[in-house]
């Protein structure tokens, strides 16, 4: 979400000057490359702390370095620049990254990923069917295959003539999914006792969170998927729960393709066992 972009940028911007240089980017990047169990802002062992400091010193500008240079930094091998580092900070590493550039890069990256997912189902056409939209939406959720098939049948029966979902409609909806936390807050403020919401309420909350409207046809399709009794209202808590599960599972979907079945099975069991501790 846009608020997430700002938070991420401010986390990189350690000196608060509204620009990020290569040193700031690398120090925080090194934090995120640690194993998940070590990603804690807590006192570290001296060796690990020194390793992070050495990494920062490698990218310090020579003209800024003090005369009594730390001998430890001389022993550190230069880190190979990635395409991303060159893109952000130039070939010499002296450029700086402004928030507007960071936000634009992240939005473009999101759009590229969304387009890949869309093209998987569009088969070269300008639109995907409403049923395929439902399949994309539900394929990484907690719902089992029978529930997913029931949702797809509901879309099929309530869509007498296929109109299709364009890429722009699909992109806007995917970007809306990045604001689910904001959407949840908006709905809690707007509804009473977690009541189901109408299409108008849903559309208003989406606009408040994203600044843009979803097309009426797309909103109709979403309600066709999740409105089981067809009364024109949606249990937004259930909707949010399913969509959050989709986002979390979707980020782990590479495990289904890059690991063998036994490795994936062990990974699944290990994760389930953690819930009993």
Buried (B, 14 or more C-beta within 10 A) or exposed (E): BBEEBEEBBEEBBBEEEEBBBBBBBBBBBBBEEEEEEEEEEEEBEEEEEBBBBBBBBBBBEEEEEEEEEBEEBEEBEEEEBEEEBEEBBEEEBEBBBEBEBBBEBBEEEBBEEBBEBBEEBBEEEEBBBBBBBBBBBBBBBEBEEEEBEEBBEBBBEBBEEEBBBBBEBBBBBBBBBBBBBBBBBBBEEBBEEEEBBBBEBBBBBBBBBBEEEBBEBBBBBBBBBBBEEEEEBBBBBEBBBBBBBBBEBBEEEEEEEEEEEEEBEEEEEEEEEEEEE
